[in-house]
Amino acid sequence: PNQLAAAVKENHAYTNSNHIKPQMSVLEYTNQLAQLLLTGLTSTPPTEPDKLKDSLKSAKSPSQCSADDRKSALDQAFRDCARSVAAFTDEAKRMSSIGRLVDLSVRVASREAEDMCSASLPFLILSDVFELTPISECERVFGLLEDRVSDLSSPALFTSGKSLLLRMCNDLLRRLSKSRNTVFCGRIQLFFSRLFPLDDKSGINFMSHFNADFVNYAKSAESEPAGSGHTAFYMKFWTLQQYFRQPALCYQAANWSNLCTSVDTLLDTFAGMKIEAVRDSSDQFYPYYLTSQRLLDLQLLDHRFRRALLVQLLVLLQYLVAHVKFKSADQQLKPDQADWVAATKQRAFAILRETPPDAEEFAKLVEHVLEREELWSQWKNDSCPSIVRDPPADEPEADKLQQQRAGRKRRPNVLVDRDGHKLFRFANPRLTQLWRLCPDNMEAAKDREFTPELQPFFADAIDEADPEQLVEEQYKRVNSESWAWCALRLLSRKSPYFFQNQAQGPSQVVAPGRPLREYLDNILTHLARDFNSSAASAPAAASSDTPVESTTPARHQNGNGNGNEDEEDSSADLISVEVISQMAEALGSRWRELGTELGLPTDQLDSIADECAADSQIDMAVAKVLKLWTAQRPDNGGDIRSELLLVLGKFKGLAKLVASLK
């Protein structure tokens, strides 16, 4: 002992003198990685995933630690960090940290070449988080899983973590309540359908196990009053649920007798209690029903309750006679039992067809579902063969057909042919043929005339105003409000008389306003004179060598009858040449500002500037601006001259000109 103590003392002295530090253990290395992860995730701002991954990779590990030990240490570090993050009290911080931790684990696990951790690490982290999270918050954590389904479904991760993901979701479903968390359970089932194929063994109940979790809570006859005297029927009725829950019990002799008695009593009761036609409400659904004896009479008159029981019975009857691969040898019906099942099935369908609303449609739907169930059972009996069809065999005909299909130009859109033209298909072949005469809507609408001409529209009204026609006053068009409204619209677009001010002379036009009849009569008088003048001048224009182009009505004489053109009242000559010269002299280079105030676009002003570039052509520029403005001015019924005076009043140096125009 003295020699051993001396050797130990000498060893300690040698160690202290040479400053030899003890080796780092794997546990210390794991804690170091976990602390590094937690610091990077919770820092402000969080460390970038690539930098954090490089820090984990470059962390110093024990010298005796192998590659597998380092992988296990990193996996454990991630799981320790997940447990620490799940304990955060701040919900927002907890959810964001969990999301970043899962993203980092996906990034590290998907790098197969680096081989830093196991490929199932993201699923291990999520499984630990779900176990540490209360049910009230599991839905938010599951949202993180749904958002990353594209990353988790990659072959590198999903192949290794498939079983972990399946076990995690099934454990979560067992924790949830089917009545209070119905929507959340549905989200989990939809998540399964997105990740797992239809023929996956985890979702087809290959061994045909029954769901025995349902428990019948029917109360005994001693705890319930007799009520309506249906105590025996009440017990038989709710006893059927144990056979619906475990159909294998029906093959026992005693249970078979009870089943036949209860089913016959149930169908006799349904047949004797007819339900009146009711209006179904699709927004009502009852997953569970109360089992109180006091409610049974009311429940039997509910069509939803009756349909639920009949569908359960039909499913049970189909299973009893179906060929199931995993049935035992003693689970077979005798001929008389099979006959009873067939007869009972017909009775159940007959009652189902008499249960409103939409009785016949609902019965056909149930029958179709049961037929599909037979096909599903047969598919499972055949050991669930793959539903993916094999490619066609390498035969000459198949190759030829494939070459023909490859030679065709595939249409990118079913409504467009291979040349890019639109296809129009209607229910009526005649309508399709008519539409294809001109498929382009804009091209077909170019020749349409939406605004009629003045002379055809007012010709009948002018004839009615002639006293020689002997048209009674009440039948004239000018008395019709609809015709008067159309006439005013047409005059505002195509006649200068609509905008002229009211004058004192008897031959001048009356301004728009009441009485409307007087205004339209004066308009018709002037239009009749213009139409007659145009008709008289047409032969002379046709015989002339130089063609005559007229875009405005013939000018009317002023009140004195001297034949001079009235430049103030005619919208064709809105302003005289002399006044235009005065405006050009006062405006100078500001003629563009006049065009801007009048609302002309910049491209039109640039075009006028190119045509009238010289200083001597300002008169022409002002005239073009006024001409474009009168042509593009909106038809709001206002006075052109008044609007122009308001615009000119904004310019300095034009006060005298504005006063003279007024």
C-alpha positions as CSV (number, residue, x, y, z in Angstrom):
1,P,0.0,0.0,0.0
2,N,2.7,2.4,0.8
3,Q,4.4,1.8,-2.6
4,L,1.0,2.2,-4.4
5,A,0.3,5.5,-2.6
6,A,3.8,6.7,-3.5
7,A,3.3,5.8,-7.2
8,V,0.0,7.7,-7.3
9,K,1.5,10.8,-5.7
10,E,4.4,10.7,-8.1
11,N,2.0,10.4,-11.1
12,H,0.0,13.5,-9.9
13,A,3.2,15.4,-9.4
14,Y,4.3,14.6,-12.9
15,T,0.9,15.6,-14.4
16,N,0.9,18.9,-12.6
17,S,4.4,19.7,-13.5
18,N,3.8,19.1,-17.2
19,H,0.3,20.7,-17.3
20,I,-1.4,17.7,-18.8
21,K,-5.2,18.3,-19.2
22,P,-7.7,15.4,-19.0
23,Q,-9.3,14.3,-22.3
24,M,-12.7,15.7,-23.4
25,S,-15.5,13.1,-23.1
26,V,-18.2,12.5,-25.6
27,L,-20.8,13.9,-23.2
28,E,-18.9,17.1,-22.9
29,Y,-18.6,17.3,-26.6
30,T,-22.4,16.8,-27.0
31,N,-23.1,19.6,-24.4
32,Q,-20.7,21.9,-26.2
33,L,-22.6,21.3,-29.5
34,A,-26.0,21.8,-27.9
35,Q,-24.9,25.1,-26.3
36,L,-23.5,26.2,-29.6
37,L,-26.8,25.5,-31.3
38,L,-28.9,27.2,-28.6
39,T,-26.8,30.3,-28.7
40,G,-26.9,30.6,-32.5
41,L,-30.7,30.1,-32.6
42,T,-31.6,32.6,-29.8
43,S,-29.1,35.3,-30.7
44,T,-30.4,38.6,-32.1
45,P,-30.2,38.5,-35.0
46,P,-30.1,34.7,-35.3
47,T,-26.9,33.2,-36.8
48,E,-27.2,32.3,-40.5
49,P,-27.7,28.5,-41.1
50,D,-24.6,28.1,-43.2
51,K,-22.4,29.8,-40.6
52,L,-23.9,27.8,-37.8
53,K,-23.4,24.6,-39.7
54,D,-19.8,25.5,-40.3
55,S,-19.4,26.2,-36.6
56,L,-20.8,22.8,-35.7
57,K,-18.5,21.1,-38.3
58,S,-15.4,22.8,-37.0
59,A,-16.1,22.3,-33.3
60,K,-13.3,20.4,-31.6
61,S,-14.1,16.8,-30.8
62,P,-12.3,14.3,-28.6
63,S,-9.4,12.6,-30.2
64,Q,-10.7,9.1,-29.5
65,C,-14.1,9.9,-30.9
66,S,-15.0,8.1,-34.2
67,A,-17.1,9.3,-37.0
68,D,-20.2,7.4,-35.8
69,D,-19.7,8.9,-32.3
70,R,-19.6,12.4,-33.7
71,K,-22.8,11.7,-35.7
72,S,-24.5,10.4,-32.5
73,A,-23.2,13.4,-30.5
74,L,-24.6,15.9,-33.1
75,D,-28.0,14.1,-33.2
76,Q,-28.2,14.2,-29.4
77,A,-27.1,17.9,-29.4
78,F,-30.0,18.7,-31.7
79,R,-32.5,16.9,-29.6
80,D,-31.2,18.5,-26.4
81,C,-31.5,21.9,-28.0
82,A,-35.1,21.0,-29.1
83,R,-36.0,20.2,-25.6
84,S,-34.5,23.5,-24.3
85,V,-36.4,25.5,-27.0
86,A,-39.7,23.7,-26.3
87,A,-39.4,25.0,-22.7
88,F,-39.4,28.7,-23.7
89,T,-42.3,30.6,-22.1
90,D,-42.5,33.2,-25.0
91,E,-44.7,31.5,-27.6
92,A,-43.5,33.6,-30.5
93,K,-39.9,33.0,-29.6
94,R,-40.5,29.3,-29.1
95,M,-42.2,28.8,-32.5
96,S,-39.6,30.7,-34.4
97,S,-36.7,28.9,-32.7
98,I,-38.3,25.5,-33.4
99,G,-38.7,26.4,-37.1
100,R,-35.1,27.5,-37.4
101,L,-33.9,24.4,-35.6
102,V,-35.9,22.2,-38.0
103,D,-34.6,24.1,-41.0
104,L,-31.0,23.7,-39.8
105,S,-31.5,20.0,-39.2
106,V,-32.9,19.6,-42.7
107,R,-29.9,21.5,-44.2
108,V,-27.4,19.4,-42.2
109,A,-29.1,16.0,-42.8
110,S,-29.6,16.5,-46.5
111,R,-25.8,16.8,-47.1
112,E,-25.1,13.1,-47.8
113,A,-21.5,13.8,-48.8
114,E,-20.6,15.5,-45.5
115,D,-22.3,12.8,-43.4
116,M,-22.5,15.0,-40.3
117,C,-25.7,13.5,-38.8
118,S,-28.3,10.8,-39.4
119,A,-30.9,11.4,-42.2
120,S,-33.8,11.0,-39.7
121,L,-32.7,13.9,-37.5
122,P,-35.5,16.3,-38.5
123,F,-38.2,13.7,-37.7
124,L,-36.6,13.0,-34.3
125,I,-36.6,16.7,-33.4
126,L,-40.3,17.1,-34.4
127,S,-41.2,13.9,-32.5
128,D,-39.5,15.3,-29.3
129,V,-41.2,18.7,-29.7
130,F,-44.7,17.1,-30.1
131,E,-44.2,15.1,-27.0
132,L,-43.2,18.2,-25.0
133,T,-46.0,20.4,-26.4
134,P,-49.5,20.5,-25.0
135,I,-52.4,19.7,-27.3
136,S,-53.5,23.3,-27.4
137,E,-50.3,24.2,-29.1
138,C,-49.6,21.1,-31.2
139,E,-51.6,22.5,-34.1
140,R,-49.2,25.4,-34.5
141,V,-46.2,23.1,-34.4
142,F,-47.9,20.9,-37.0
143,G,-48.2,24.0,-39.2
144,L,-44.4,24.2,-39.2
145,L,-44.4,20.6,-40.4
146,E,-46.9,21.3,-43.2
147,D,-44.8,24.3,-44.4
148,R,-41.7,22.1,-44.8
149,V,-43.4,19.1,-46.4
150,S,-41.5,19.7,-49.7
151,D,-38.1,19.5,-47.9
152,L,-39.0,16.6,-45.7
153,S,-40.4,14.6,-48.6
154,S,-37.1,14.5,-50.4
155,P,-35.8,11.0,-51.0
156,A,-32.7,11.6,-48.9
157,L,-34.7,12.3,-45.8
158,F,-38.1,10.6,-46.3
159,T,-36.6,7.1,-46.9
160,S,-34.9,7.1,-43.5
161,G,-37.6,9.0,-41.5
162,K,-40.8,7.5,-43.0
163,S,-41.4,5.2,-40.0
164,L,-40.6,8.0,-37.5
165,L,-43.0,10.4,-39.2
166,L,-45.8,7.8,-39.3
167,R,-45.3,6.9,-35.6
168,M,-45.2,10.6,-34.7
169,C,-48.5,11.4,-36.4
170,N,-50.2,8.3,-35.1
171,D,-49.2,9.2,-31.6
172,L,-50.5,12.7,-32.1
173,L,-53.9,11.3,-33.4
174,R,-54.2,9.2,-30.3
175,R,-53.8,12.2,-28.1
176,L,-56.4,14.2,-29.9
177,S,-60.1,14.1,-29.3
178,K,-62.1,13.0,-32.4
179,S,-65.1,15.2,-31.3
180,R,-63.2,18.4,-30.2
181,N,-60.2,18.3,-32.5
182,T,-62.0,17.1,-35.7
183,V,-60.4,19.6,-38.0
184,F,-56.9,19.0,-36.7
185,C,-57.4,15.2,-37.1
186,G,-58.5,15.9,-40.7
187,R,-55.4,17.9,-41.4
188,I,-53.2,15.1,-40.2
189,Q,-55.0,12.6,-42.5
190,L,-54.6,14.9,-45.4
191,F,-50.9,15.3,-44.6
192,F,-50.7,11.5,-44.7
193,S,-52.3,11.4,-48.2
194,R,-49.8,14.0,-49.5
195,L,-46.7,12.0,-48.4
196,F,-47.7,8.4,-48.6
197,P,-48.9,6.6,-51.7
198,L,-52.3,5.0,-51.9
199,D,-51.1,1.5,-51.7
200,D,-48.8,2.1,-48.7
201,K,-49.2,-0.7,-46.2
202,S,-49.6,1.7,-43.3
203,G,-52.9,3.0,-44.5
204,I,-54.8,0.0,-45.9
205,N,-55.4,-2.1,-42.7
206,F,-53.9,-5.1,-44.4
207,M,-54.7,-7.5,-41.5
208,S,-58.4,-6.3,-41.4
209,H,-58.3,-5.3,-37.8
210,F,-61.5,-3.7,-36.3
211,N,-61.7,-0.4,-34.5
212,A,-62.6,-1.6,-31.0
213,D,-62.0,1.8,-29.3
214,F,-65.6,2.7,-29.4
215,V,-67.4,1.9,-26.2
216,N,-71.2,1.7,-25.8
217,Y,-72.4,3.9,-23.0
218,A,-76.0,2.7,-23.0
219,K,-77.5,2.8,-19.5
220,S,-79.1,-0.2,-17.9
221,A,-82.8,-0.6,-17.5
222,E,-82.6,-0.1,-13.7
223,S,-81.0,3.3,-14.0
224,E,-83.6,4.6,-16.5
225,P,-87.3,4.8,-16.0
226,A,-89.5,2.6,-18.2
227,G,-90.9,5.6,-20.0
228,S,-92.8,4.5,-23.1
229,G,-92.5,0.8,-22.3
230,H,-89.7,0.1,-24.8
231,T,-87.1,-1.0,-22.3
232,A,-86.5,-4.3,-24.0
233,F,-86.2,-2.7,-27.3
234,Y,-83.9,-0.1,-25.9
235,M,-81.5,-2.7,-24.7
236,K,-81.6,-4.7,-27.9
237,F,-81.1,-1.5,-29.9
238,W,-77.9,-0.4,-28.2
239,T,-76.6,-4.0,-27.9
240,L,-76.3,-4.0,-31.7
241,Q,-73.4,-1.6,-31.4
242,Q,-71.1,-4.3,-30.1
243,Y,-71.7,-6.4,-33.2
244,F,-71.1,-3.4,-35.4
245,R,-67.9,-2.8,-33.5
246,Q,-66.7,-6.4,-33.6
247,P,-68.3,-8.4,-36.4
248,A,-66.4,-11.5,-35.5
249,L,-68.7,-12.0,-32.5
250,C,-71.6,-12.8,-34.9
251,Y,-70.1,-16.1,-35.9
252,Q,-70.7,-17.5,-32.4
253,A,-74.0,-19.3,-32.1
254,A,-75.4,-17.4,-29.1
255,N,-74.4,-14.1,-30.5
256,W,-75.9,-15.0,-33.9
257,S,-79.3,-15.6,-32.3
258,N,-79.2,-12.3,-30.4
259,L,-78.1,-10.5,-33.6
260,C,-81.0,-12.0,-35.7
261,T,-83.6,-11.1,-33.0
262,S,-82.3,-7.5,-32.5
263,V,-82.0,-6.8,-36.2
264,D,-85.5,-8.1,-37.0
265,T,-86.9,-6.0,-34.2
266,L,-85.1,-3.0,-35.4
267,L,-86.3,-3.3,-39.0
268,D,-89.9,-4.0,-37.9
269,T,-89.8,-0.8,-35.8
270,F,-88.4,1.2,-38.7
271,A,-91.0,-0.2,-41.1
272,G,-93.8,0.6,-38.7
273,M,-92.7,4.2,-38.1
274,K,-92.9,6.1,-41.3
275,I,-91.0,9.4,-41.6
276,E,-92.6,12.4,-43.3
277,A,-90.8,14.2,-46.0
278,V,-88.4,16.8,-44.4
279,R,-86.0,19.3,-45.8
280,D,-82.5,18.2,-45.2
281,S,-79.9,20.7,-44.0
282,S,-76.4,19.8,-45.2
283,D,-74.8,22.0,-42.5
284,Q,-75.8,19.7,-39.7
285,F,-73.8,16.6,-38.7
286,Y,-73.9,14.5,-35.6
287,P,-70.8,12.3,-35.1
288,Y,-72.2,10.9,-31.8
289,Y,-75.7,10.3,-30.4
290,L,-76.9,10.3,-26.9
291,T,-78.0,6.9,-25.5
292,S,-80.6,8.0,-23.1
293,Q,-83.8,6.0,-23.1
294,R,-85.9,9.1,-23.0
295,L,-84.5,10.2,-26.4
296,L,-84.9,7.0,-28.2
297,D,-88.5,7.7,-29.5
298,L,-87.4,11.0,-30.9
299,Q,-84.2,9.6,-32.4
300,L,-86.1,6.9,-34.3
301,L,-88.0,9.6,-36.1
302,D,-84.8,11.4,-37.2
303,H,-83.8,10.5,-40.7
304,R,-80.1,11.0,-40.1
305,F,-80.2,8.7,-37.1
306,R,-82.1,6.0,-39.0
307,R,-79.8,6.3,-42.0
308,A,-76.7,5.9,-39.8
309,L,-78.1,2.7,-38.2
310,L,-79.1,1.2,-41.6
311,V,-75.7,1.9,-43.1
312,Q,-74.0,0.3,-40.2
313,L,-76.2,-2.7,-40.6
314,L,-75.4,-3.0,-44.3
315,V,-71.7,-2.8,-43.7
316,L,-72.0,-5.6,-41.2
317,L,-74.0,-7.8,-43.4
318,Q,-71.6,-7.4,-46.3
319,Y,-68.7,-8.4,-44.1
320,L,-70.4,-11.5,-42.9
321,V,-70.7,-13.0,-46.4
322,A,-67.5,-11.4,-47.8
323,H,-64.4,-13.5,-48.5
324,V,-61.6,-12.1,-46.3
325,K,-58.2,-13.6,-46.5
326,F,-57.5,-13.4,-42.7
327,K,-60.8,-14.9,-41.6
328,S,-60.4,-18.1,-39.6
329,A,-61.9,-21.4,-40.7
330,D,-64.8,-21.2,-38.2
331,Q,-65.9,-17.7,-39.4
332,Q,-68.1,-19.0,-42.2
333,L,-71.9,-18.7,-42.5
334,K,-74.2,-21.7,-43.0
335,P,-76.6,-21.7,-46.0
336,D,-79.6,-20.7,-43.9
337,Q,-77.6,-17.9,-42.2
338,A,-76.5,-16.6,-45.7
339,D,-80.1,-16.6,-46.8
340,W,-81.1,-14.6,-43.8
341,V,-78.3,-12.1,-44.5
342,A,-79.5,-11.7,-48.1
343,A,-83.1,-11.2,-47.1
344,T,-82.2,-8.7,-44.3
345,K,-80.1,-6.8,-46.8
346,Q,-83.0,-6.4,-49.1
347,R,-85.2,-5.2,-46.2
348,A,-82.6,-2.7,-45.1
349,F,-82.3,-1.2,-48.6
350,A,-86.1,-1.1,-48.9
351,I,-86.4,0.9,-45.7
352,L,-83.5,3.1,-46.8
353,R,-85.4,3.9,-50.1
354,E,-88.4,5.0,-48.0
355,T,-86.5,7.3,-45.8
356,P,-86.8,10.9,-47.0
357,P,-85.3,13.3,-48.2
358,D,-83.7,12.1,-51.4
359,A,-84.3,8.5,-50.5
360,E,-83.6,6.9,-53.8
361,E,-80.5,8.9,-54.5
362,F,-79.1,8.1,-51.0
363,A,-79.8,4.4,-51.4
364,K,-78.0,4.3,-54.8
365,L,-75.0,6.1,-53.2
366,V,-74.8,3.5,-50.4
367,E,-75.1,0.6,-52.8
368,H,-72.3,2.1,-55.0
369,V,-70.0,2.6,-51.9
370,L,-70.5,-1.0,-50.9
371,E,-69.6,-2.2,-54.4
372,R,-66.4,-0.3,-54.2
373,E,-65.8,-1.8,-50.8
374,E,-65.9,-5.3,-52.3
375,L,-63.3,-4.3,-54.9
376,W,-61.1,-2.9,-52.1
377,S,-61.4,-6.1,-50.1
378,Q,-60.6,-8.2,-53.2
379,W,-57.5,-6.0,-53.8
380,K,-56.3,-6.7,-50.2
381,N,-57.0,-10.4,-50.6
382,D,-54.6,-10.3,-53.6
383,S,-51.8,-9.0,-51.3
384,C,-52.3,-5.4,-52.4
385,P,-50.7,-5.4,-55.9
386,S,-49.3,-2.2,-57.2
387,I,-51.9,0.1,-58.8
388,V,-49.3,1.7,-61.1
389,R,-49.6,0.3,-64.6
390,D,-46.6,-1.1,-66.4
391,P,-45.4,0.6,-69.5
392,P,-46.5,-0.9,-72.8
393,A,-44.5,-3.8,-74.1
394,D,-41.7,-3.2,-76.7
395,E,-43.7,-4.3,-79.7
396,P,-43.6,-2.8,-83.2
397,E,-47.2,-1.5,-83.0
398,A,-46.5,0.2,-79.7
399,D,-43.3,1.8,-81.1
400,K,-45.2,2.9,-84.2
401,L,-48.0,4.5,-82.1
402,Q,-45.4,6.2,-79.9
403,Q,-43.6,7.7,-83.0
404,Q,-46.9,8.9,-84.4
405,R,-47.7,10.7,-81.1
406,A,-44.2,12.1,-80.9
407,G,-44.5,13.5,-84.5
408,R,-47.6,15.5,-83.7
409,K,-47.4,19.0,-82.4
410,R,-48.9,19.0,-79.0
411,R,-51.4,21.8,-78.3
412,P,-50.5,23.9,-75.3
413,N,-54.1,24.8,-74.7
414,V,-57.3,22.8,-75.5
415,L,-59.0,26.1,-76.6
416,V,-56.3,26.8,-79.2
417,D,-55.5,24.7,-82.3
418,R,-52.0,23.7,-83.3
419,D,-51.6,26.9,-85.4
420,G,-52.4,29.2,-82.4
421,H,-55.9,30.1,-83.5
422,K,-58.7,30.1,-81.0
423,L,-61.2,27.2,-81.0
424,F,-64.9,27.9,-80.4
425,R,-67.1,25.0,-79.4
426,F,-70.7,25.5,-78.4
427,A,-73.5,23.1,-77.5
428,N,-75.3,23.9,-80.8
429,P,-73.4,23.0,-83.9
430,R,-75.1,25.7,-85.9
431,L,-74.0,28.3,-83.4
432,T,-70.4,27.0,-83.6
433,Q,-70.5,27.3,-87.4
434,L,-71.8,30.9,-87.2
435,W,-69.2,31.9,-84.7
436,R,-66.3,30.5,-86.8
437,L,-67.3,32.8,-89.7
438,C,-65.3,35.6,-87.9
439,P,-63.6,34.3,-84.8
440,D,-61.9,37.7,-84.1
441,N,-64.3,39.8,-82.1
442,M,-62.5,43.1,-82.8
443,E,-62.3,42.4,-86.5
444,A,-66.0,41.6,-86.6
445,A,-66.9,44.8,-84.7
446,K,-65.0,47.2,-87.0
447,D,-67.8,47.5,-89.6
448,R,-70.5,48.0,-87.0
449,E,-72.0,51.5,-86.9
450,F,-73.1,52.4,-83.4
451,T,-74.0,56.0,-84.0
452,P,-76.5,56.6,-86.8
453,E,-76.3,59.5,-89.2
454,L,-78.4,62.7,-88.7
455,Q,-80.5,62.6,-91.9
456,P,-81.9,59.0,-91.5
457,F,-82.6,59.5,-87.8
458,F,-84.5,62.8,-88.2
459,A,-86.1,62.2,-91.6
460,D,-89.4,60.9,-90.2
461,A,-89.5,63.6,-87.5
462,I,-89.0,66.3,-90.2
463,D,-91.8,64.8,-92.3
464,E,-94.1,64.7,-89.3
465,A,-93.4,68.5,-88.7
466,D,-94.6,69.3,-92.2
467,P,-98.3,70.5,-92.0
468,E,-99.0,68.9,-95.3
469,Q,-98.5,65.5,-93.8
470,L,-101.5,65.9,-91.5
471,V,-99.9,64.1,-88.5
472,E,-101.7,64.6,-85.3
473,E,-99.8,66.2,-82.5
474,Q,-100.0,63.2,-80.1
475,Y,-98.4,60.8,-82.6
476,K,-95.3,62.9,-83.4
477,R,-91.9,61.6,-82.4
478,V,-90.9,64.8,-80.6
479,N,-93.4,64.0,-77.9
480,S,-91.7,60.7,-77.1
481,E,-89.3,61.1,-74.2
482,S,-87.2,58.1,-75.3
483,W,-86.9,59.5,-78.9
484,A,-86.1,62.9,-77.5
485,W,-83.3,61.5,-75.3
486,C,-81.7,59.7,-78.3
487,A,-82.1,62.8,-80.4
488,L,-80.2,64.9,-77.9
489,R,-77.4,62.3,-77.6
490,L,-77.1,62.3,-81.4
491,L,-77.1,66.1,-81.7
492,S,-74.4,66.4,-79.1
493,R,-72.1,64.2,-81.2
494,K,-72.8,65.2,-84.8
495,S,-74.6,68.6,-84.9
496,P,-73.2,72.1,-84.2
497,Y,-76.6,73.4,-83.3
498,F,-76.6,71.6,-80.0
499,F,-73.9,73.9,-78.6
500,Q,-75.1,77.3,-79.9
501,N,-76.3,80.0,-77.5
502,Q,-79.9,81.3,-77.6
503,A,-80.3,84.3,-79.8
504,Q,-83.0,87.0,-80.0
505,G,-83.6,86.5,-83.7
506,P,-86.5,84.3,-84.8
507,S,-84.2,82.2,-87.0
508,Q,-81.7,81.3,-84.2
509,V,-81.7,78.1,-82.4
510,V,-83.1,77.8,-78.9
511,A,-80.6,76.6,-76.3
512,P,-81.1,73.2,-74.6
513,G,-83.6,73.4,-71.8
514,R,-87.3,73.5,-71.2
515,P,-89.5,73.4,-73.0
516,L,-87.8,70.5,-74.8
517,R,-90.5,70.3,-77.5
518,E,-89.8,73.9,-78.6
519,Y,-86.0,73.2,-78.7
520,L,-86.4,70.1,-80.8
521,D,-88.8,71.9,-83.2
522,N,-86.3,74.6,-83.8
523,I,-83.5,72.0,-84.3
524,L,-85.7,70.1,-86.8
525,T,-86.3,73.4,-88.8
526,H,-82.6,74.0,-89.2
527,L,-81.8,70.4,-90.0
528,A,-84.5,70.4,-92.7
529,R,-83.0,73.5,-94.3
530,D,-79.5,72.0,-94.2
531,F,-80.7,68.7,-95.6
532,N,-82.4,70.5,-98.5
533,S,-79.3,72.6,-99.2
534,S,-77.1,69.5,-99.2
535,A,-79.5,67.7,-101.6
536,A,-79.6,70.8,-103.9
537,S,-75.8,71.1,-104.0
538,A,-75.2,67.4,-104.6
539,P,-75.7,67.5,-108.5
540,A,-73.5,70.5,-108.8
541,A,-70.7,68.8,-106.8
542,A,-71.0,65.7,-108.8
543,S,-70.6,67.6,-112.1
544,S,-67.6,69.6,-110.9
545,D,-64.0,68.5,-111.9
546,T,-62.7,69.2,-108.4
547,P,-64.4,67.1,-105.7
548,V,-66.0,69.1,-102.9
549,E,-65.6,67.8,-99.3
550,S,-68.0,69.1,-96.7
551,T,-67.7,68.1,-93.0
552,T,-70.0,70.8,-91.5
553,P,-73.6,71.8,-92.2
554,A,-74.3,74.8,-94.5
555,R,-73.8,78.1,-92.7
556,H,-77.0,80.0,-91.8
557,Q,-77.4,83.7,-92.3
558,N,-77.3,86.1,-89.4
559,G,-80.3,87.9,-88.0
560,N,-80.0,90.8,-90.6
561,G,-80.0,88.3,-93.5
562,N,-76.8,89.8,-95.1
563,G,-75.2,86.4,-95.7
564,N,-72.1,87.0,-93.7
565,E,-70.7,84.0,-91.7
566,D,-71.3,84.3,-88.0
567,E,-68.0,83.2,-86.4
568,E,-69.2,83.6,-82.8
569,D,-72.2,81.3,-83.0
570,S,-70.8,78.6,-85.3
571,S,-68.9,75.7,-83.7
572,A,-67.2,75.1,-87.1
573,D,-65.5,78.5,-87.0
574,L,-65.1,78.7,-83.2
575,I,-62.9,81.8,-83.4
576,S,-61.9,84.1,-86.2
577,V,-58.5,84.1,-87.9
578,E,-57.8,87.6,-86.6
579,V,-58.4,86.6,-83.0
580,I,-56.2,83.5,-83.5
581,S,-53.4,85.8,-84.6
582,Q,-53.9,87.9,-81.5
583,M,-53.8,84.8,-79.3
584,A,-50.6,83.6,-81.1
585,E,-49.0,87.0,-80.6
586,A,-49.9,87.1,-76.9
587,L,-49.0,83.5,-76.2
588,G,-45.8,83.1,-78.3
589,S,-44.0,80.0,-77.2
590,R,-46.6,79.4,-74.5
591,W,-48.9,77.8,-77.0
592,R,-47.9,74.4,-75.6
593,E,-49.1,75.5,-72.2
594,L,-52.5,76.3,-73.8
595,G,-52.6,72.8,-75.2
596,T,-51.7,71.3,-71.8
597,E,-54.4,73.3,-70.1
598,L,-56.9,72.1,-72.7
599,G,-56.0,68.5,-71.9
600,L,-54.1,67.5,-75.1
601,P,-51.6,64.7,-74.8
602,T,-47.9,65.3,-75.1
603,D,-47.5,63.3,-78.3
604,Q,-50.0,65.4,-80.1
605,L,-48.3,68.6,-78.9
606,D,-44.9,67.2,-80.1
607,S,-46.4,66.5,-83.5
608,I,-47.8,70.1,-83.8
609,A,-44.4,71.4,-82.7
610,D,-42.7,69.4,-85.5
611,E,-45.1,70.7,-88.1
612,C,-44.9,74.3,-86.9
613,A,-41.3,74.6,-86.0
614,A,-40.8,78.1,-87.3
615,D,-41.7,81.2,-85.3
616,S,-43.9,82.4,-88.1
617,Q,-46.1,79.4,-87.8
618,I,-47.4,80.0,-84.2
619,D,-50.8,81.0,-85.7
620,M,-51.0,77.6,-87.3
621,A,-50.0,75.8,-84.1
622,V,-52.7,77.7,-82.1
623,A,-55.3,76.8,-84.7
624,K,-54.3,73.1,-84.7
625,V,-54.5,73.1,-80.9
626,L,-58.0,74.5,-80.9
627,K,-59.1,72.1,-83.7
628,L,-57.8,69.1,-81.8
629,W,-59.4,70.3,-78.6
630,T,-62.9,70.7,-80.2
631,A,-62.6,67.2,-81.8
632,Q,-61.5,65.4,-78.6
633,R,-63.5,67.4,-76.1
634,P,-65.9,65.2,-74.1
635,D,-69.6,65.4,-74.9
636,N,-70.8,66.9,-71.6
637,G,-73.2,69.4,-73.1
638,G,-71.2,72.5,-71.9
639,D,-70.5,75.6,-74.0
640,I,-67.2,75.4,-75.9
641,R,-66.7,79.2,-75.9
642,S,-67.2,79.5,-72.2
643,E,-64.7,76.7,-71.5
644,L,-62.1,78.3,-73.8
645,L,-62.5,81.7,-72.1
646,L,-61.9,80.1,-68.7
647,V,-58.7,78.6,-69.9
648,L,-57.5,81.8,-71.5
649,G,-58.1,83.7,-68.3
650,K,-55.3,81.7,-66.6
651,F,-52.7,83.3,-68.9
652,K,-51.1,86.7,-68.3
653,G,-51.4,89.3,-71.0
654,L,-54.7,88.0,-72.5
655,A,-57.1,90.0,-70.4
656,K,-58.1,92.3,-73.3
657,L,-58.5,89.4,-75.7
658,V,-60.7,87.6,-73.2
659,A,-62.8,90.8,-72.8
660,S,-63.2,91.2,-76.5
661,L,-64.3,87.6,-77.0
662,K,-66.9,87.9,-74.2
